[in-house]
Amino acid sequence: MTTHFLITQLLIGNSLFNLVNMGYYINQKGKWVNNQPTAKKGEVVIHTVRKTWADVRFFYANIIDYVRVIMGVAATAMISNAPEWKNTIAFLIVGNVLLDWVDGPVARAYNQSSVMGCGWDWFADILAQYNLAMWCTAEKSPITLFVSVFSCVEIGCGLFDFAISATSVYPEQHESSNPFFAVENLLTPGGTYNTLGTAAWLVNTLYPVAVLLNWHPYIINAFQPLAYLYAWHEVCQVCFIVSCWTETTAAFGAGIQFVRSCTSDERKTLTDTFATCSKVMKVLDRSDVNDTKEIYWLNLYADGQFHQDVDKVPSFPAYKTFVENLIKENYEEDDPRHILSYGFIVGPANGDKPQMWHHDYAAGVSNIFVPMTQDTTNNATQFMRTPNGPALSFQKDEDQNYPPPHQLLQKEETTHVEITQVISEPFSILKLMPNVIHRGIANKENYDRILFFVSTSRTDRIPDIGESTYSKVDELGDLVPKRDKSTEESNVKKAKRSKSTDRKKSKI
């Protein structure tokens, strides 16, 4: 079986792909949807690239990195066996570093970016740092300690950087008022190297080379401040990566992603709000609605309107602020989100009916969930995914509901479809990625499963989102049951048959 190892996101417009080469893959064979996808400038397309070693081995950027690795290995051999060839060793190390200036632009210019290429690039970088530390140690240079410590920092930064680059979970950089991170604004304002930052990056290699080759003291003294400045910058980078690290529950392409755990204040806000809603809105008392134990929800906000009793919930202002902060935290500025609804979903204990497989509302809709009770395999949300691949997502707005997975095998041209659940501790913030096919299952535990949710869209309003009915109350303050069109139609037919029978009886 072909190994699938590269999943990338491509932004239409400035992308290096032409539109005719872009679109959604819907199965393992990489079949295009409707042969030619339609997309508008600025839309994001999830492009699953299935390539093997044979496909990427001759990428121009990769060939450059092969040369870099060979230079690094050759430098290691010469330091060990021919230390007197100092100029050649210096050439190999500096040449390796200078080619690092080239491979990235070449990869982007020829549309040859790959995870494998990222690995070769960092392997070559690590070799260069190892060579410098090894050479200083062999020559018993006075800067051995500085170069060795810096090499450890650089290698560690490289390993972390490769991991997050390969998994597309690089944390978003934030400005810090801490004076320790002042060097970041000096060398990399806005996250990009300026002229001073580029010079410091280059001098980072030239400084130990100058010391080992006994260049003029004026040159060495001029290089030293920039070398130390760059070392400071790399320490900041390691601190930044570690402090802002975000683990996901599965590889990129998963349907549900773990974001973080709620703070103690956030937990209290959710708990207090639900407790008040249980009393004021009778969210747990469903005897007046139906005798079944189906999943139901209570919207405190839906389709532009607040529940009429939110003023009776003292914690609602903090609750509303929590929702707004979640949106800012989980969605980028270039992907503005509009809130469709938020509130609570309840899976009654010993439930008897799961939801249908579905996506929510329309294209681009994404939800955030916070389970307030323990998730288990008996009640956690499920989503579909391709075998060892990304979550399945809908392709057409009208296809909101889906048949059971075993009926999708032919459509997906695969032998199996994976059903995945994310089991989390209570008050974990979970993000349901846009358009993912999912469902809530009947809660088979002996306690009610309580779930906070907020639903967002890229459009400001979606008419009749279909959830506000549960937040209506009658004159007595009791919840009004959701209208079931099929039941209403059946009642109408029964009424008509009853009238017809009455007329026949009257004739008799």
N, C-alpha and C positions, 0 to 999 in steps of 0.2 A: 504493500500500500504506500502511496506517495506520502511523504512526510510533509505536514502542514505546519510551518513554523513562523510565518510572518503575517501579522495583522496590522494594518496601518490606517490612519484616518487621513483623508485627503480633502483639502478645502478647494471647492470649485472657484474658478476665477483666476487666481494667481497660481493655480496648480500647474505642475509640469506635464500633467496628463491632458490630452485633448478630451473634450466632452464625449466624443464618440468612443473613447477608450475607458469611460468611467461608468459606474452604475452599481447596482446592488447584486451581489451573488446570493442566490437563495438555496443552493444545495452544494454538496461536496464536489460536484463536477464543475462548479463555477459557471453555471448557466445564467446568462443575463435575463433580467426581467423584461419581457416584451421586446427582446432582441436589442433594441436601442433605448437606453434610459433617457428620461427627460429630467433635466435639472436646471435650476436657475443660478445665476451668479450669486455667490455668498452662501449657498446651501452646503451643508456638510454631508458627504457621502461616506458610508462605511464600506471600504474596499478591501475585501479579503483576498490577499495575494497568496497563491499557493505555489511556492517555488522551492526547488531542491538545490543541493550543492552544485549540481550540473548546470542549473540555470544562472547562478550568480558567480561562479568561480572566475569567469573572465570579464567581470565588470571592470571598467578602467580604474575606478577608485580602489577596488580590491587588489588589482595588480600593483598599484602604487604601494599599498600596505604590505603586500608580499615583499616588495623591495625593502621597505622599512624594517620588516622583521628580519630579513636576511642581513641587513646592515647591523642590526642589534646583536644578532647571534655572532656575526663576524667580530664585532667589537669585544664581546665577551671572551671569545677565543683568543684574541690578540692581547687583551689585558692579562690573561692567564699565561700565555705562552710566548708572547713577543712584546713585553712592556716597553722596550726601547723604541718601538715604532709609534711614538706619541702623536706625531702629526696625523698619521693614518687613523689612529684611534679617535682623535678629535674630529677628523673628517667624517668618520662613520657615525659618531654620535650626533654631531651638529646636522649632518645630512638627513639623518632619521627625523630630527625635530623639524627641520625646514620643510620636509615633504608632508608633515602633518598640516602645514599651511595650505596644501594643495588638494589632498584627497577629498575633503568635504565639498569644496566648490565643484570639483569634477563630478562627484556623485550627484549633486543637485543639477548640474548642467546637463547631464546625460540621463537624468531620471533613474539613477542606479543606487538609490539609498536602500540599505538593507540592514537587518539585525546582524547578519553574518559580517558585513562590512564594518559595523560598529564594533564588533568583537575584535576583528583584526586591527582596527585603529587603536583601540585601547591596549591591546597586547603589545603593539609597537611602542606606544607611549611608556608603558611599564618597563619595557626593555631599556629604553633610553635612560630612565631614572635609575634603574638597577645598574646600568653601566657606569653612570657617574659615581654612585656610591661605592661600587666595587673598585673603580679606578682610584678614587681618593683614598680608600682603605689600603690598597696595594702600595701607593706612593707615600703613605703615612703623612698625608697633607694636613696642615693645621685647620682646614675647614671640613675635615672628615665628619665631625659630629653634626655640624649644621647640614651638610649634604645628606647624611644618612637619615637624620630625623625628617628633613623635608621630603626625602624620597618615600619614606613610610607614609607621610601625609598624602603625598601625590598619588601613590599607588592605591591607598585606601579610598581616596576621592574618586579615582578612576573606576574602581570596582563597583562602588555605589552608583556612580554615574551611568555605567554600562547597564546595571540592573534596572534602573528606573527608565533609561532610554529604551531598553528592549521591551519593557512592559507598558510604556506610555503612561506612567503614573508619576511623572516628574512634578514635584510640588510647585505651586505658584509662589514666586518670590515676593516678599513683602518688605517694604521699607522699615528699617529699625532705627529707633532713636538712641540705641545703645552705642556709645562712642567706639566700642570695639569693632563694630561693623562699618565704621566710617570709610575704610579703605575700599569698600564695594562701590560707593558713590564716586570714589576717586578714579578707580581703574575700569569699572564696568557699570557706568550709569545706565539705568534702564535695562540692565542685564546683558549689555553688549560691550565688548572691549573697545575702548577709545584708543587714541594714538599712544597715550602713556601706558595703558594696559597692555597693548601689543608689544611695546618696547620692553616692559617688565617681563612679559612671558618669554621673549627671546633671550633677554639677559639672564634669566633664570638658568639657562643652559650655558651661556657664554661665560658667566662668572667663574664657575669651577674649572672650565676649560682654560680660561686665562690664568688662573692660579697654577694649574698643573703644567702649563706650558711656559710659565715664568714670563708672562707678558709684562710690559712696563707697569710699574706701580701706579702711575696716574690712571691707566686704563682700568686696572683692578679696583682702585678706590672709587672710580666713577661707576663701575658696575655694581659694587657692593650694595648701595642703598636700594637700587631697583630690585636686586635679587631678594633682599630681605622684605621689600614691599610686596613682591609677588608671593613669597612664602606666607606672609600675613594673610594675603587674599585667599590662598588655598586653604588655610586653617579655617577662615570664615566660611568657605564653601562647604567644608566637611560639617561644620557646626550647623549650617543652614540645612543641608540635606538631612541630617539626622533629626534635627528638631522639627522639621516640617514633613517628615516622612509619613506617607499614608499607605497602609497595607490594604489590599483588596481581598475580598473573600474568594475570588477566583481570578483567572487570567483575564486580560482585556477582552471584552466582548461578552462578559457575563451579564445576565439579565438584571441581577441585583447586586449592588456594591455596598459593602460596609463603609460608612463614612467615619463615624466616631461614636463614643458613648455620650449620653446627655450629662450635663453638669448637675450638681445637686439642686441648684435653683430651677433648672429646666424640668427635672423630675417632679419637683414639688408643684410647679405650675401645671404640668399635665395631670398629675394626680388630683390636685384640688379642683381643676376644671371639670374633670370627668366625674368626680364625686358630687359636685354641685349639679351637673347635668343629669346625673342619675336620679336626683331628687326632684329637681324642677321640671325636667323634660321626660321623666319616667323612661329613660333609655333602656333600662333592663327589664321593664315590665311589658312583655309583648302579648299578654293574654288577650288584650283588646284588639290585636291586629290579626293574628292567626294562631293556629294550634301547632304549626310546624316549628322546627328549630333551624330556620334558614339564617344565613349570614345577613345582617342588616347594618345600616349605618345611620349616623346622626350628623347632619351638616350644621355647623355653626355659621358657615358662610358658604353660599353656593350661587353661582351664576349672577354675581353682582349684588346679592342681597344677604344681609345678616339675619340669623334666626331672631325672631321677635322677642325671645326671652334672654338674649345675651346680657341685657342690663341687669339681670338677676344673678349673674355669675361674677362675683368680685374679682376672680383671677383672670377674667377674660382679657383685659388690656395687656397683661404680661404674656398671656397665651398668644394674642395677636402679634405682639412684638417678636415672640419666639418664631412664629411662622415667617415673618418678614426676614428675620436674620437667617433662617434656613435657606431661603431663596438666594440671598446674597452670597451665602457661603458655598452653595452647591452648583451654581450656574455662572458661567463666564459673562463678562460685560458685553461681549459680542454675540451672546445668545440670550437676549432679554426674555424673561419669563413673566407671564401673566397668571395670576392665581385664579383657578376655576372654582375650587371648593376646598374646604378643609373641615375636619371634625374628627369623629371617632367611628371605627368599624368594630362591630361586635360579632364574634363567632360563638353562639350559645353552646354551653356544655352539652356533650353528647348530641352534637348536631346531626342532621339527617339529610342535608342536601348541599352539594358543592356548587360553586359557580361554574358557568360554562367557560371554556377557554376563550379568551377575548383579549383585545387591546382596548385602551381607554379613549373614547371620543373620536380623535382624529390624529393626523400626522403631527409628530413632534411632542405629543403629550408625555410628560414624565411625572412620576409620583415620588414622594418621600414618605416612608413609613417609620413609625417608632412603636415596636411591640411593647406594651406596658405589662404584659404577663409573659411567662416563660414560653418560648417557641419550642415545639417538638416536631417530630416527623408526623404527628397526628393532627397538627393544626397550622404549620408554617405555609406561607404562600409558595406556590409552585410556578415554574416557568419552563418553557421548552428550549432546548438548544440542539444544534447539530452535533453529531458524534465528535467529541473532543474539540468542538469549535464554538463559535459565538452563539448567543441566544437567537432563537428565531424571531423575526419581526415581520409585521404585516407589510404588504406591498401596495394595497389599495384601501382607501378610506372606507369603502362600502363593505369590505370584508372585516367587520368588527368581531364577529363570532366565528369560532373555528371548530371543526369536528374533532373527535378524540384522536390522540396521536397515532393510533394504529391505522387510521384512515388517511393519514398524511404521508405515509411512507412512499406511495407511488408518486405523489406530487413532488416530494422532496428528492426522489430518485436515490433513496438510501435504504439500507437494511434495518436501520433502527434510529430512533429519536430518543434523546436523553431527557428525562424529567428531573429537574433540579430544585432543591429547596435550600434556603439559607437559614440555618438554625443559629439564633443569636440570643445573647443574654437580654433580659428586659431593659428597656430604655437605650437600646442600640439604634442609632440613626442609619437607616437603610435607604438607598436610592435605587428606585426602579428606573432603568434606562429607558429612553423614549421608544415607543412602538413595540415593546416586547410582548409576546404572547404569554399570558399568565392566567392564573385563577386562584381564588381562595377555596380551600377544601373544607369539608364539613369537620368541625372541631370534635374530635373523638375523646378529648380529655374530659375530666369531671369538673372542670372550672371554665368560666367564660373567658375566651381569648379577647383581650381588649387591644385595639390597635389605633394609634393616632395616624392620621394621614393628611397630606396636603397634595393637591393635584394642580399641575401647572401646564401651560401651553405657550407656544410661540405667538399665538394670536390672542387678541385682547378679550374676545368673547366667543364662545361656542354655543349657539342657540340650543335651548332645551337639552341640557347635559344629562337630565334624567335622574338626578339625585336629590333634588330639593323637596320631593314629595314627603320624605320621611321627616323633614323638619317642620312640617305643617301640624298645627294643633287645632282641635275644635274649640267650641265655646267653653267647654269644661276644662280645657288645658290638657286633654289627652291627645296622644299622637294619632294622626289620621293614617290609616294603612295605605300603602302604595297601591296605586291603581293598576290592575292587571287587565290589559286590553283583551286577552284571550278569554278571561273570566267574564268580562263585561259583554263580549260578543256572544258568549254562551248563554248568559242570562237574557240577552235580547232575544235570542232564538227560542229559549224556553218560554219567554213571555208571549212571543208570537204564536208558538204552538198551543199555549194555554188559551189564548184568545180564539184561535181557530177551533179548538175543542169546545169552548163555551158556545160558539156560534152554532156548531153542529148540534149540541145538546138543546139549544133553544129551538132549533127547527124540529127536533124530535118531539 
